[in-house]
């Protein structure tokens, strides 16, 4: 686990965690314990929040992880605005690009706008989940935070995803393909068979506890590069151009 944007792993542990842990398994276990102890509070907050906005997403992360990370609830632009985050090395053609830190809020806002069209959202749930995942607002805890927000958005559109029937590897593969080629239907095609009518909120904590691989885009192969690097700047230009070719409509 070499992701060290603060540059103090040796003294403060992984991402300055409260226990100064360095061992990857200990970090995962303690982080997930924080999540499990707080998930009902986070769901309760979301259920009462109208409307869901960017500050709501930050607050969910804070509720879930503040016992383990002192910076919980702060996004990458607040913490490390000079760093770009990738899954895999940026010179690998199969790397995954995450949003430029300066555009994280805009990406989340766009995902929420897409979700506001309830009919379209049910038909294309992968567009919303993919956009939320691409934003990658936090240094860690993205998958779990985004899942809770996504589930509440689905609930408000009167549908749910049967997560218990999904497969971790297949889901992460579809999500990675969605991130590399957004709005082309990769994640929609995977999620559509699992779309069902609305599920009661009181079932969610147990359901969420059984979902595997929620941190798959947080800890496996994550790297960071300085945004001053011309190659990194070109990656973002290329990615933006790709989106401009086929901009999805929220209408």
C-alpha positions as CSV (number, residue, x, y, z in Angstrom):
1,X,0.0,0.0,0.0
2,X,2.3,2.8,-1.3
3,X,-0.3,5.5,-1.9
4,X,1.3,8.3,0.1
5,X,0.1,11.7,-1.0
6,X,0.9,13.3,2.3
7,X,4.5,12.1,2.2
8,X,4.5,10.9,5.8
9,X,3.6,7.2,5.6
10,X,6.7,6.2,7.7
11,X,5.7,8.4,10.6
12,X,1.9,8.7,10.4
13,X,0.9,5.5,8.7
14,X,-1.5,5.1,5.7
15,X,-3.2,8.4,5.0
16,X,-2.5,9.7,8.5
17,X,-5.0,7.2,10.0
18,X,-5.9,7.6,13.7
19,X,-4.1,4.4,14.7
20,X,-1.0,5.1,12.5
21,X,-1.4,1.7,10.9
22,X,0.8,0.7,8.0
23,X,-0.1,-2.9,7.4
24,X,-2.7,-3.1,4.5
25,X,-4.9,-5.7,6.1
26,X,-5.0,-3.8,9.4
27,X,-5.9,-0.6,7.6
28,X,-8.7,-2.3,5.7
29,X,-10.1,-4.0,8.8
30,X,-10.1,-0.8,10.9
31,X,-11.4,1.4,8.1
32,X,-14.2,-1.1,7.5
33,X,-15.0,-1.2,11.2
34,X,-15.4,2.6,11.2
35,X,-17.8,2.2,8.2
36,X,-19.9,-0.5,9.8
37,X,-20.3,1.4,13.0
38,X,-21.4,4.5,11.2
39,X,-23.4,3.3,8.2
40,X,-26.8,3.6,9.9
41,X,-26.0,7.1,10.9
42,X,-25.0,8.0,7.3
43,X,-28.1,6.4,5.9
44,X,-30.3,8.2,8.4
45,X,-28.6,11.5,7.4
46,X,-29.2,10.9,3.7
47,X,-32.8,9.9,4.2
48,X,-33.5,13.3,5.8
49,X,-31.4,15.4,3.4
50,X,-33.4,17.2,0.7
51,X,-32.0,17.7,-1.9
52,X,-28.8,15.7,-2.0
53,X,-26.0,17.9,-3.1
54,X,-22.2,18.0,-3.1
55,X,-22.1,19.0,0.6
56,X,-24.2,15.9,1.3
57,X,-21.6,13.6,-0.3
58,X,-18.9,15.2,1.8
59,X,-20.9,14.8,5.0
60,X,-21.6,11.1,4.3
61,X,-17.9,10.5,4.0
62,X,-17.3,12.5,7.3
63,X,-19.9,10.4,9.1
64,X,-18.5,7.1,7.9
65,X,-14.8,7.7,8.4
66,X,-14.1,10.5,10.8
67,X,-13.2,8.0,13.6
68,X,-10.4,6.7,11.4
69,X,-9.3,9.6,9.2
70,X,-9.0,13.1,10.6
71,X,-9.5,14.5,7.1
72,X,-12.8,12.7,6.5
73,X,-15.3,14.9,4.7
74,X,-12.6,16.8,2.8
75,X,-12.2,16.2,-0.9
76,X,-8.9,15.8,-2.9
77,X,-9.0,19.4,-4.0
78,X,-9.0,20.5,-0.4
79,X,-6.2,18.1,0.6
80,X,-3.9,17.6,-2.4
81,X,-5.0,19.9,-5.2
82,X,-1.6,19.5,-6.9
83,X,-2.0,15.7,-7.5
84,X,-3.8,13.7,-10.1
85,X,-5.0,10.2,-9.2
86,X,-4.9,7.1,-11.4
87,X,-5.5,3.4,-11.1
88,X,-2.3,2.0,-12.6
89,X,0.6,4.0,-14.0
90,X,-0.4,6.9,-16.2
91,X,1.9,5.6,-19.0
92,X,0.0,2.3,-19.0
93,X,-2.6,2.3,-21.9
94,X,-5.0,0.5,-19.6
95,X,-4.8,2.9,-16.7
96,X,-7.9,4.5,-15.2
97,X,-8.2,8.3,-15.1
98,X,-10.0,9.9,-12.2
99,X,-11.3,13.4,-12.2
100,X,-9.0,16.4,-12.0
101,X,-9.1,17.7,-8.4
102,X,-10.4,21.1,-9.5
103,X,-13.4,19.5,-11.2
104,X,-14.5,17.0,-8.6
105,X,-17.5,19.1,-7.4
106,X,-18.6,19.7,-11.0
107,X,-18.5,16.0,-11.7
108,X,-20.6,15.1,-8.7
109,X,-23.1,17.9,-9.5
110,X,-23.4,16.4,-13.0
111,X,-24.0,12.9,-11.6
112,X,-26.8,14.3,-9.4
113,X,-28.3,16.2,-12.3
114,X,-28.3,12.9,-14.3
115,X,-30.1,11.2,-11.4
116,X,-32.7,13.9,-11.2
117,X,-34.4,12.5,-14.4
118,X,-36.0,9.5,-12.8
119,X,-37.0,7.7,-15.9
120,X,-33.6,8.1,-17.6
121,X,-31.9,7.2,-14.3
122,X,-33.7,3.8,-14.1
123,X,-32.9,3.1,-17.7
124,X,-29.2,4.2,-17.4
125,X,-28.1,3.7,-13.8
126,X,-24.5,3.0,-14.8
127,X,-24.2,6.6,-16.2
128,X,-24.8,8.0,-12.7
129,X,-22.7,5.4,-10.8
130,X,-19.9,5.8,-13.3
131,X,-19.8,9.5,-13.0
132,X,-19.8,9.4,-9.2
133,X,-16.9,6.9,-9.3
134,X,-15.0,9.0,-11.9
135,X,-15.2,12.0,-9.6
136,X,-13.3,10.0,-6.9
137,X,-13.7,12.8,-4.4
138,X,-11.7,11.3,-1.6
139,X,-8.3,9.9,-0.9
140,X,-10.0,6.7,0.4
141,X,-13.5,5.5,1.2
142,X,-14.9,6.5,-2.2
143,X,-16.7,3.2,-3.1
144,X,-18.6,3.0,0.2
145,X,-19.5,6.7,0.3
146,X,-20.7,6.7,-3.3
147,X,-22.7,3.5,-2.9
148,X,-24.7,5.0,0.0
149,X,-25.4,8.1,-2.0
150,X,-26.3,6.1,-5.1
151,X,-28.7,3.8,-3.2
152,X,-30.5,6.8,-1.8
153,X,-30.7,8.4,-5.3
154,X,-32.2,5.1,-6.6
155,X,-34.7,5.0,-3.8
156,X,-35.9,8.4,-4.6
157,X,-36.4,7.2,-8.2
158,X,-38.4,4.2,-6.9
159,X,-35.9,1.5,-7.9
160,X,-33.0,-0.4,-6.4
161,X,-30.1,-2.5,-7.5
162,X,-30.0,-6.1,-6.2
163,X,-26.4,-5.8,-5.1
164,X,-26.5,-9.3,-3.5
165,X,-26.7,-10.8,-6.9
166,X,-23.9,-8.9,-8.4
167,X,-20.3,-10.3,-8.7
168,X,-17.4,-8.3,-7.3
169,X,-15.0,-9.0,-10.2
170,X,-17.6,-8.5,-12.9
171,X,-18.8,-5.3,-11.3
172,X,-15.3,-3.8,-10.9
173,X,-14.5,-4.8,-14.5
174,X,-17.6,-3.1,-15.8
175,X,-16.9,0.0,-13.7
176,X,-13.3,0.1,-14.9
177,X,-14.5,-0.1,-18.5
178,X,-17.0,2.6,-17.8
179,X,-14.3,4.9,-16.5
180,X,-12.1,4.3,-19.5
181,X,-14.9,4.9,-22.0
182,X,-17.7,6.8,-20.2
183,X,-21.3,6.9,-21.2
184,X,-20.9,4.1,-23.7
185,X,-23.1,1.7,-21.8
186,X,-20.5,-0.6,-20.1
187,X,-21.9,-0.2,-16.6
188,X,-25.5,0.2,-17.7
189,X,-25.3,-3.2,-19.5
190,X,-24.0,-4.8,-16.3
191,X,-26.4,-3.2,-13.8
192,X,-29.7,-3.3,-15.8
193,X,-30.4,-7.0,-15.1
194,X,-30.2,-6.2,-11.4
195,X,-32.7,-3.3,-11.4
196,X,-35.7,-4.0,-9.3
197,X,-38.5,-2.0,-7.7
198,X,-37.8,0.0,-4.6
199,X,-36.3,-1.7,-1.5
200,X,-37.1,-0.6,2.0
201,X,-34.3,1.4,3.7
202,X,-34.4,-0.7,6.8
203,X,-32.9,-3.6,4.7
204,X,-29.9,-1.6,3.6
205,X,-27.4,-2.0,6.5
206,X,-27.5,-5.8,6.2
207,X,-27.4,-5.7,2.4
208,X,-24.5,-3.3,2.3
209,X,-22.5,-5.4,4.8
210,X,-22.6,-8.3,2.4
211,X,-21.3,-6.4,-0.6
212,X,-17.7,-7.3,-1.4
213,X,-15.0,-5.2,-3.1
214,X,-16.4,-1.8,-2.2
215,X,-12.8,-0.5,-1.8
216,X,-11.7,-2.0,-5.1
217,X,-11.0,1.4,-6.6
218,X,-9.4,2.9,-3.5
219,X,-6.5,0.6,-2.6
220,X,-5.7,-1.6,-5.6
221,X,-3.1,-0.1,-7.9
222,X,-3.8,3.6,-7.0
223,X,-1.0,6.0,-8.1
224,X,-0.7,9.7,-8.1
225,X,1.2,12.2,-10.3
226,X,1.9,15.9,-10.1
227,X,-0.5,18.0,-12.2
228,X,2.5,20.0,-13.4
229,X,3.7,17.0,-15.5
230,X,3.0,17.8,-19.2
231,X,2.1,14.1,-19.8
232,X,-0.5,14.2,-17.0
233,X,-1.9,17.5,-18.5
234,X,-2.2,15.8,-21.9
235,X,-4.1,12.8,-20.4
236,X,-6.8,15.2,-19.1
237,X,-7.0,17.1,-22.4
238,X,-7.4,13.8,-24.2
239,X,-10.0,12.6,-21.8
240,X,-12.0,15.8,-22.0
241,X,-12.0,15.6,-25.8
242,X,-13.4,12.1,-25.6
243,X,-16.3,13.4,-23.5
244,X,-17.0,16.3,-25.7
245,X,-17.5,13.9,-28.7
246,X,-20.5,12.2,-27.0
247,X,-21.8,14.4,-24.2
248,X,-24.7,12.6,-22.4
249,X,-27.8,14.7,-21.7
250,X,-29.5,14.8,-18.4
251,X,-32.8,15.7,-20.1
